[in-house]
Amino acid sequence: MKSTARSLLAILAAISWLPVGLPAGEPIEQLTRDGLLKRDPCYLPGAGGLVFATRHRSPRMVLMQLELESGKLSRVNPESNLVEMTPSYSANGTLFCFQRLTGNDETAFVIRQGEPASQRQLVGSRKVNWNVQVSPRGDEVAYNLSGQIYLRSLKTDKETKLTDSAGRNDWPSISPDGKQVVFSSSRDGNYDLYVIQRESSRVRRLTTTEGLDMRPRWSPDGSQILFTSNRDGNYEIYMVAADGSGLQRLTDHGEQDDYACWHPQGGQIAWVREQGGRFDLVRMSLPKNAN
């Protein structure tokens, strides 16, 4: 009897780490139909549209803006002949940041602020910076440099190294209150999600899987984190509470679902879905049991 009880407890403990069932009954709306390779969508301030990176003839990757009501597509920087990606906005919409490949193994972060927008360029180092994200408060950016996470103040231009670990640390996202940063790390072998407390530098492991958990994004209220994972054999969109509880799988699709982003008010997400080898933007409202 004691052996049976121990076995049951072990099974229950294992089940507690599994994602709950998929949310039911929420339709997925397709937003684009050109099928071109896409990545890095983010909602415009006011949620009237999306900005994303997409394949282009020359340069090879450009930023496009989609107006949701009309379906109109337009280039964000039609004068640019450089590759651009990873757009992000501050929570109040006054600051826009994206990454530009400037050549010679260098990248730059372009910051646009105010109305009319003034623009400045934060030049990177000879070691390429990746996956820049502006903070919700609009006072700093987070990014990957040589496998570690860095923060850079937009007021003082001071750069701070946030992680110093084995493996790679990537895809940082700053919490709405600015006190925490979630990121993906291979420090323990597989890519899992971790959260670091800014003040204490304490690191907390958020997920544990034999797959790849990547591209985490804080919800606008700071309670949930969206991310992509192939833990079930295919790239799907998942969500987990900021304390690591309540893991939920949000999509179940035969091809890739990736690059999920939050609606500015929460309650809705958009992402890139592969269908028949074509890549388009889709969106879905989250059911109440998924919040």
C-alpha atoms as a printed R data frame, in Angstrom:
    type eleno elety resid chain resno       x      y       z
1   ATOM     1    CA   MET     A     1   0.000  0.000   0.000
2   ATOM     2    CA   LYS     A     2   2.788  2.412   0.879
3   ATOM     3    CA   SER     A     3   4.501  1.643  -2.432
4   ATOM     4    CA   THR     A     4   1.250  2.276  -4.317
5   ATOM     5    CA   ALA     A     5   0.725  5.568  -2.496
6   ATOM     6    CA   ARG     A     6   4.254  6.693  -3.309
7   ATOM     7    CA   SER     A     7   3.700  5.807  -6.970
8   ATOM     8    CA   LEU     A     8   0.480  7.815  -7.094
9   ATOM     9    CA   LEU     A     9   2.188 10.813  -5.525
10  ATOM    10    CA   ALA     A    10   4.992 10.591  -8.080
11  ATOM    11    CA   ILE     A    11   2.477 10.492 -10.942
12  ATOM    12    CA   LEU     A    12   0.572 13.472  -9.553
13  ATOM    13    CA   ALA     A    13   3.810 15.432  -9.177
14  ATOM    14    CA   ALA     A    14   4.733 14.720 -12.780
15  ATOM    15    CA   ILE     A    15   1.269 15.707 -14.027
16  ATOM    16    CA   SER     A    16   1.512 19.060 -12.243
17  ATOM    17    CA   TRP     A    17   4.316 20.064 -14.622
18  ATOM    18    CA   LEU     A    18   2.322 19.249 -17.766
19  ATOM    19    CA   PRO     A    19   0.467 21.967 -19.703
20  ATOM    20    CA   VAL     A    20  -3.287 22.113 -19.306
21  ATOM    21    CA   GLY     A    21  -5.547 21.392 -22.269
22  ATOM    22    CA   LEU     A    22  -5.836 23.710 -25.223
23  ATOM    23    CA   PRO     A    23  -8.286 26.619 -24.925
24  ATOM    24    CA   ALA     A    24 -11.389 25.749 -26.915
25  ATOM    25    CA   GLY     A    25 -13.588 27.654 -29.302
26  ATOM    26    CA   GLU     A    26 -11.439 30.687 -30.106
27  ATOM    27    CA   PRO     A    27 -11.238 31.335 -33.877
28  ATOM    28    CA   ILE     A    28  -7.890 32.169 -35.464
29  ATOM    29    CA   GLU     A    29  -8.032 35.062 -37.939
30  ATOM    30    CA   GLN     A    30  -5.551 35.197 -40.805
31  ATOM    31    CA   LEU     A    31  -4.230 38.741 -41.317
32  ATOM    32    CA   THR     A    32  -1.899 38.420 -44.334
33  ATOM    33    CA   ARG     A    33  -1.975 36.170 -47.386
34  ATOM    34    CA   ASP     A    34   1.250 36.785 -49.308
35  ATOM    35    CA   GLY     A    35   2.984 33.768 -47.754
36  ATOM    36    CA   LEU     A    36   6.366 35.501 -47.476
37  ATOM    37    CA   LEU     A    37   8.716 34.626 -44.634
38  ATOM    38    CA   LYS     A    38   7.859 36.776 -41.601
39  ATOM    39    CA   ARG     A    39   9.114 37.341 -38.060
40  ATOM    40    CA   ASP     A    40   8.962 39.704 -35.072
41  ATOM    41    CA   PRO     A    41   5.402 41.097 -35.186
42  ATOM    42    CA   CYS     A    42   4.406 43.741 -32.652
43  ATOM    43    CA   TYR     A    43   1.219 45.772 -32.274
44  ATOM    44    CA   LEU     A    44   1.166 49.459 -33.095
45  ATOM    45    CA   PRO     A    45   0.188 51.892 -30.317
46  ATOM    46    CA   GLY     A    46  -3.594 51.812 -30.117
47  ATOM    47    CA   ALA     A    47  -3.577 48.319 -31.652
48  ATOM    48    CA   GLY     A    48  -4.757 49.551 -35.058
49  ATOM    49    CA   GLY     A    49  -2.050 47.622 -36.827
50  ATOM    50    CA   LEU     A    50   1.075 45.511 -36.631
51  ATOM    51    CA   VAL     A    51   4.702 46.080 -37.557
52  ATOM    52    CA   PHE     A    52   6.767 43.048 -38.565
53  ATOM    53    CA   ALA     A    53   9.842 41.981 -40.519
54  ATOM    54    CA   THR     A    54   9.353 40.184 -43.816
55  ATOM    55    CA   ARG     A    55  11.394 38.854 -46.711
56  ATOM    56    CA   HIS     A    56  12.062 41.345 -49.493
57  ATOM    57    CA   ARG     A    57  14.019 41.417 -52.736
58  ATOM    58    CA   SER     A    58  16.480 44.091 -51.674
59  ATOM    59    CA   PRO     A    59  17.278 44.388 -48.853
60  ATOM    60    CA   ARG     A    60  16.490 40.822 -47.861
61  ATOM    61    CA   MET     A    61  14.449 41.700 -44.763
62  ATOM    62    CA   VAL     A    62  12.401 44.876 -44.263
63  ATOM    63    CA   LEU     A    63   9.912 46.264 -41.757
64  ATOM    64    CA   MET     A    64   6.304 46.406 -42.921
65  ATOM    65    CA   GLN     A    65   3.219 47.959 -41.333
66  ATOM    66    CA   LEU     A    66  -0.188 46.308 -41.598
67  ATOM    67    CA   GLU     A    67  -3.366 48.335 -41.002
68  ATOM    68    CA   LEU     A    68  -5.808 45.863 -39.479
69  ATOM    69    CA   GLU     A    69  -9.028 47.552 -40.617
70  ATOM    70    CA   SER     A    70  -8.089 48.039 -44.270
71  ATOM    71    CA   GLY     A    71  -5.465 45.335 -44.693
72  ATOM    72    CA   LYS     A    72  -3.125 47.921 -46.246
73  ATOM    73    CA   LEU     A    73   0.587 47.081 -46.195
74  ATOM    74    CA   SER     A    74   3.356 49.686 -46.371
75  ATOM    75    CA   ARG     A    75   7.085 49.798 -45.704
76  ATOM    76    CA   VAL     A    76   8.120 51.452 -42.455
77  ATOM    77    CA   ASN     A    77  11.424 52.703 -43.881
78  ATOM    78    CA   PRO     A    78  11.082 52.775 -47.688
79  ATOM    79    CA   GLU     A    79  14.309 54.751 -48.057
80  ATOM    80    CA   SER     A    80  16.439 52.131 -46.277
81  ATOM    81    CA   ASN     A    81  18.595 49.629 -48.154
82  ATOM    82    CA   LEU     A    82  19.685 47.782 -44.998
83  ATOM    83    CA   VAL     A    83  18.223 44.683 -43.359
84  ATOM    84    CA   GLU     A    84  15.876 45.595 -40.463
85  ATOM    85    CA   MET     A    85  14.092 43.457 -37.865
86  ATOM    86    CA   THR     A    86  12.917 43.103 -34.217
87  ATOM    87    CA   PRO     A    87  10.604 46.147 -33.943
88  ATOM    88    CA   SER     A    88   9.215 47.041 -30.507
89  ATOM    89    CA   TYR     A    89   7.282 49.894 -28.868
90  ATOM    90    CA   SER     A    90   7.239 51.285 -25.364
91  ATOM    91    CA   ALA     A    91   3.933 50.780 -23.541
92  ATOM    92    CA   ASN     A    92   2.784 54.377 -24.131
93  ATOM    93    CA   GLY     A    93   3.745 54.195 -27.807
94  ATOM    94    CA   THR     A    94   6.058 57.219 -27.741
95  ATOM    95    CA   LEU     A    95   9.243 55.244 -28.410
96  ATOM    96    CA   PHE     A    96   9.887 52.844 -31.296
97  ATOM    97    CA   CYS     A    97  13.002 50.708 -31.569
98  ATOM    98    CA   PHE     A    98  14.284 48.269 -34.179
99  ATOM    99    CA   GLN     A    99  17.493 46.566 -35.228
100 ATOM   100    CA   ARG     A   100  19.409 47.423 -38.394
101 ATOM   101    CA   LEU     A   101  22.259 45.414 -39.917
102 ATOM   102    CA   THR     A   102  24.837 48.010 -40.876
103 ATOM   103    CA   GLY     A   103  27.462 45.678 -42.357
104 ATOM   104    CA   ASN     A   104  31.014 44.713 -41.386
105 ATOM   105    CA   ASP     A   105  29.667 42.411 -38.664
106 ATOM   106    CA   GLU     A   106  27.917 45.313 -36.938
107 ATOM   107    CA   THR     A   107  24.337 46.019 -35.993
108 ATOM   108    CA   ALA     A   108  22.728 49.199 -34.737
109 ATOM   109    CA   PHE     A   109  19.612 49.905 -32.701
110 ATOM   110    CA   VAL     A   110  17.492 52.698 -34.152
111 ATOM   111    CA   ILE     A   111  15.408 54.709 -31.678
112 ATOM   112    CA   ARG     A   112  12.511 56.960 -32.744
113 ATOM   113    CA   GLN     A   113  10.829 59.087 -30.125
114 ATOM   114    CA   GLY     A   114   8.244 61.833 -29.889
115 ATOM   115    CA   GLU     A   115   5.870 63.403 -32.395
116 ATOM   116    CA   PRO     A   116   7.185 64.357 -34.871
117 ATOM   117    CA   ALA     A   117   9.677 61.568 -34.309
118 ATOM   118    CA   SER     A   118  13.332 62.304 -33.728
119 ATOM   119    CA   GLN     A   119  15.707 59.482 -34.605
120 ATOM   120    CA   ARG     A   120  19.036 58.374 -33.213
121 ATOM   121    CA   GLN     A   121  21.141 55.301 -33.754
122 ATOM   122    CA   LEU     A   122  22.845 53.320 -30.995
123 ATOM   123    CA   VAL     A   123  25.855 51.788 -32.709
124 ATOM   124    CA   GLY     A   124  26.715 48.278 -31.618
125 ATOM   125    CA   SER     A   125  30.117 46.702 -31.122
126 ATOM   126    CA   ARG     A   126  32.085 44.523 -33.508
127 ATOM   127    CA   LYS     A   127  30.370 41.615 -31.785
128 ATOM   128    CA   VAL     A   128  26.886 41.537 -33.251
129 ATOM   129    CA   ASN     A   129  23.982 42.494 -30.972
130 ATOM   130    CA   TRP     A   130  20.701 40.647 -31.460
131 ATOM   131    CA   ASN     A   131  17.054 40.602 -30.443
132 ATOM   132    CA   VAL     A   132  16.698 44.121 -29.098
133 ATOM   133    CA   GLN     A   133  13.548 44.938 -27.098
134 ATOM   134    CA   VAL     A   134  12.638 48.330 -25.691
135 ATOM   135    CA   SER     A   135  11.385 48.389 -22.105
136 ATOM   136    CA   PRO     A   136   7.666 49.071 -21.553
137 ATOM   137    CA   ARG     A   137   8.641 52.300 -19.778
138 ATOM   138    CA   GLY     A   138  10.743 53.380 -22.763
139 ATOM   139    CA   ASP     A   139  13.879 54.153 -20.753
140 ATOM   140    CA   GLU     A   140  16.172 51.310 -21.832
141 ATOM   141    CA   VAL     A   141  16.677 48.444 -24.266
142 ATOM   142    CA   ALA     A   142  17.602 44.808 -23.631
143 ATOM   143    CA   TYR     A   143  19.525 42.668 -26.101
144 ATOM   144    CA   ASN     A   144  21.871 39.730 -26.614
145 ATOM   145    CA   LEU     A   145  25.601 40.306 -27.053
146 ATOM   146    CA   SER     A   146  28.037 37.376 -27.306
147 ATOM   147    CA   GLY     A   147  25.581 35.015 -25.655
148 ATOM   148    CA   GLN     A   148  24.788 37.246 -22.661
149 ATOM   149    CA   ILE     A   149  21.949 39.663 -21.860
150 ATOM   150    CA   TYR     A   150  22.720 43.378 -21.660
151 ATOM   151    CA   LEU     A   151  20.697 46.470 -20.815
152 ATOM   152    CA   ARG     A   152  21.394 49.923 -22.178
153 ATOM   153    CA   SER     A   153  19.998 53.134 -20.748
154 ATOM   154    CA   LEU     A   154  18.496 55.469 -23.335
155 ATOM   155    CA   LYS     A   155  19.132 58.424 -21.026
156 ATOM   156    CA   THR     A   156  22.787 57.874 -20.089
157 ATOM   157    CA   ASP     A   157  23.812 55.379 -22.809
158 ATOM   158    CA   LYS     A   158  25.293 53.207 -20.038
159 ATOM   159    CA   GLU     A   159  25.521 49.504 -20.869
160 ATOM   160    CA   THR     A   160  25.001 46.921 -18.093
161 ATOM   161    CA   LYS     A   161  25.764 43.216 -18.373
162 ATOM   162    CA   LEU     A   162  22.835 41.367 -16.826
163 ATOM   163    CA   THR     A   163  23.908 37.712 -17.200
164 ATOM   164    CA   ASP     A   164  27.272 35.960 -17.010
165 ATOM   165    CA   SER     A   165  26.720 32.238 -17.402
166 ATOM   166    CA   ALA     A   166  27.676 29.216 -19.455
167 ATOM   167    CA   GLY     A   167  25.696 28.527 -22.614
168 ATOM   168    CA   ARG     A   168  23.750 31.189 -24.482
169 ATOM   169    CA   ASN     A   169  21.271 33.685 -23.088
170 ATOM   170    CA   ASP     A   170  18.896 35.259 -25.579
171 ATOM   171    CA   TRP     A   171  15.483 36.823 -26.359
172 ATOM   172    CA   PRO     A   172  15.201 39.177 -23.354
173 ATOM   173    CA   SER     A   173  11.921 40.842 -22.395
174 ATOM   174    CA   ILE     A   174  11.663 43.444 -19.624
175 ATOM   175    CA   SER     A   175   8.701 43.261 -17.235
176 ATOM   176    CA   PRO     A   176   6.169 46.135 -17.238
177 ATOM   177    CA   ASP     A   177   7.466 47.422 -13.884
178 ATOM   178    CA   GLY     A   178  11.072 47.202 -15.082
179 ATOM   179    CA   LYS     A   179  12.156 45.045 -12.139
180 ATOM   180    CA   GLN     A   180  12.596 41.708 -13.925
181 ATOM   181    CA   VAL     A   181  13.843 40.358 -17.246
182 ATOM   182    CA   VAL     A   182  12.708 37.050 -18.721
183 ATOM   183    CA   PHE     A   183  14.981 35.329 -21.228
184 ATOM   184    CA   SER     A   184  15.846 31.942 -22.721
185 ATOM   185    CA   SER     A   185  19.085 30.218 -21.724
186 ATOM   186    CA   SER     A   186  20.962 27.005 -22.525
187 ATOM   187    CA   ARG     A   187  22.982 27.219 -19.291
188 ATOM   188    CA   ASP     A   188  21.588 23.884 -18.079
189 ATOM   189    CA   GLY     A   189  21.741 22.097 -21.431
190 ATOM   190    CA   ASN     A   190  18.387 22.800 -23.070
191 ATOM   191    CA   TYR     A   191  16.901 26.200 -23.816
192 ATOM   192    CA   ASP     A   192  14.550 27.009 -20.935
193 ATOM   193    CA   LEU     A   193  13.035 30.241 -19.640
194 ATOM   194    CA   TYR     A   194  14.590 32.106 -16.729
195 ATOM   195    CA   VAL     A   195  13.710 35.299 -14.879
196 ATOM   196    CA   ILE     A   196  16.333 37.549 -13.324
197 ATOM   197    CA   GLN     A   197  15.553 40.075 -10.598
198 ATOM   198    CA   ARG     A   198  17.238 43.355 -11.496
199 ATOM   199    CA   GLU     A   199  17.963 44.509  -7.935
200 ATOM   200    CA   SER     A   200  19.310 41.263  -6.482
201 ATOM   201    CA   SER     A   201  20.536 39.546  -9.695
202 ATOM   202    CA   ARG     A   202  18.758 36.416  -8.451
203 ATOM   203    CA   VAL     A   203  17.911 34.056 -11.322
204 ATOM   204    CA   ARG     A   204  14.839 31.844 -11.206
205 ATOM   205    CA   ARG     A   205  14.191 29.006 -13.641
206 ATOM   206    CA   LEU     A   206  10.706 29.280 -15.104
207 ATOM   207    CA   THR     A   207  10.407 26.200 -17.368
208 ATOM   208    CA   THR     A   208  12.000 22.766 -17.613
209 ATOM   209    CA   THR     A   209  11.843 20.805 -20.847
210 ATOM   210    CA   GLU     A   210  13.964 18.678 -23.151
211 ATOM   211    CA   GLY     A   211  12.854 20.878 -26.032
212 ATOM   212    CA   LEU     A   212  13.519 24.496 -26.907
213 ATOM   213    CA   ASP     A   213  11.640 27.286 -25.076
214 ATOM   214    CA   MET     A   214  12.326 30.656 -26.682
215 ATOM   215    CA   ARG     A   215  11.145 34.185 -27.505
216 ATOM   216    CA   PRO     A   216   9.372 34.967 -24.191
217 ATOM   217    CA   ARG     A   217   7.214 38.100 -23.938
218 ATOM   218    CA   TRP     A   218   5.671 39.623 -20.808
219 ATOM   219    CA   SER     A   219   1.954 40.358 -20.874
220 ATOM   220    CA   PRO     A   220   1.025 44.058 -20.498
221 ATOM   221    CA   ASP     A   221  -0.083 43.483 -16.895
222 ATOM   222    CA   GLY     A   222   3.016 41.422 -16.025
223 ATOM   223    CA   SER     A   223   1.082 38.327 -14.964
224 ATOM   224    CA   GLN     A   224   1.766 36.028 -17.945
225 ATOM   225    CA   ILE     A   225   4.577 35.189 -20.347
226 ATOM   226    CA   LEU     A   226   4.079 34.074 -23.950
227 ATOM   227    CA   PHE     A   227   6.727 31.922 -25.604
228 ATOM   228    CA   THR     A   228   7.444 29.466 -28.410
229 ATOM   229    CA   SER     A   229   8.361 25.852 -27.666
230 ATOM   230    CA   ASN     A   230   8.960 22.625 -29.571
231 ATOM   231    CA   ARG     A   231   8.565 20.530 -26.416
232 ATOM   232    CA   ASP     A   232   5.765 18.527 -28.052
233 ATOM   233    CA   GLY     A   233   7.632 17.917 -31.303
234 ATOM   234    CA   ASN     A   234   6.560 21.016 -33.225
235 ATOM   235    CA   TYR     A   235   6.872 24.764 -32.688
236 ATOM   236    CA   GLU     A   236   3.740 25.966 -30.876
237 ATOM   237    CA   ILE     A   237   2.720 28.967 -28.760
238 ATOM   238    CA   TYR     A   238   2.572 28.515 -24.984
239 ATOM   239    CA   MET     A   239   1.814 30.719 -22.014
240 ATOM   240    CA   VAL     A   240   2.949 30.452 -18.399
241 ATOM   241    CA   ALA     A   241   2.275 32.577 -15.332
242 ATOM   242    CA   ALA     A   242   5.126 34.823 -14.238
243 ATOM   243    CA   ASP     A   243   5.662 32.611 -11.178
244 ATOM   244    CA   GLY     A   244   6.061 29.486 -13.358
245 ATOM   245    CA   SER     A   245   2.616 28.019 -12.681
246 ATOM   246    CA   GLY     A   246  -0.303 27.360 -15.019
247 ATOM   247    CA   LEU     A   247   1.581 26.341 -18.163
248 ATOM   248    CA   GLN     A   248  -0.821 26.340 -21.134
249 ATOM   249    CA   ARG     A   249  -0.415 25.334 -24.753
250 ATOM   250    CA   LEU     A   250  -2.307 27.875 -26.866
251 ATOM   251    CA   THR     A   251  -1.910 26.415 -30.378
252 ATOM   252    CA   ASP     A   252  -2.036 22.944 -31.926
253 ATOM   253    CA   HIS     A   253  -0.968 23.121 -35.548
254 ATOM   254    CA   GLY     A   254   0.799 20.712 -37.901
255 ATOM   255    CA   GLU     A   255   3.325 23.348 -38.974
256 ATOM   256    CA   GLN     A   256   5.181 26.101 -37.141
257 ATOM   257    CA   ASP     A   257   3.575 28.705 -34.884
258 ATOM   258    CA   ASP     A   258   6.172 31.246 -33.742
259 ATOM   259    CA   TYR     A   259   6.959 34.883 -32.848
260 ATOM   260    CA   ALA     A   260   3.940 35.539 -30.630
261 ATOM   261    CA   CYS     A   261   3.211 39.070 -29.387
262 ATOM   262    CA   TRP     A   262   0.661 40.633 -27.051
263 ATOM   263    CA   HIS     A   263  -2.108 43.070 -27.854
264 ATOM   264    CA   PRO     A   264  -1.345 46.278 -25.869
265 ATOM   265    CA   GLN     A   265  -4.420 45.689 -23.689
266 ATOM   266    CA   GLY     A   266  -3.810 41.957 -23.278
267 ATOM   267    CA   GLY     A   267  -6.480 39.372 -24.042
268 ATOM   268    CA   GLN     A   268  -5.336 38.868 -27.649
269 ATOM   269    CA   ILE     A   269  -2.172 37.634 -29.333
270 ATOM   270    CA   ALA     A   270  -0.767 37.696 -32.866
271 ATOM   271    CA   TRP     A   271   1.926 35.455 -34.307
272 ATOM   272    CA   VAL     A   272   3.468 33.972 -37.456
273 ATOM   273    CA   ARG     A   273   1.852 30.741 -38.678
274 ATOM   274    CA   GLU     A   274   3.279 28.431 -41.326
275 ATOM   275    CA   GLN     A   275   0.672 26.894 -43.640
276 ATOM   276    CA   GLY     A   276   1.766 24.719 -46.549
277 ATOM   277    CA   GLY     A   277   5.241 26.231 -46.414
278 ATOM   278    CA   ARG     A   278   3.815 29.788 -46.507
279 ATOM   279    CA   PHE     A   279   4.156 32.214 -43.605
280 ATOM   280    CA   ASP     A   280   1.438 34.662 -42.593
281 ATOM   281    CA   LEU     A   281   0.300 36.685 -39.596
282 ATOM   282    CA   VAL     A   282  -2.668 35.439 -37.589
283 ATOM   283    CA   ARG     A   283  -4.352 36.561 -34.389
284 ATOM   284    CA   MET     A   284  -6.566 35.061 -31.704
285 ATOM   285    CA   SER     A   285  -8.428 36.305 -28.648
286 ATOM   286    CA   LEU     A   286  -7.516 34.448 -25.493
287 ATOM   287    CA   PRO     A   287 -10.409 32.770 -23.686
288 ATOM   288    CA   LYS     A   288 -10.944 33.716 -20.071
289 ATOM   289    CA   ASN     A   289  -9.579 30.376 -18.871
290 ATOM   290    CA   ALA     A   290  -6.275 31.214 -20.606
291 ATOM   291    CA   ASN     A   291  -5.612 34.387 -18.599
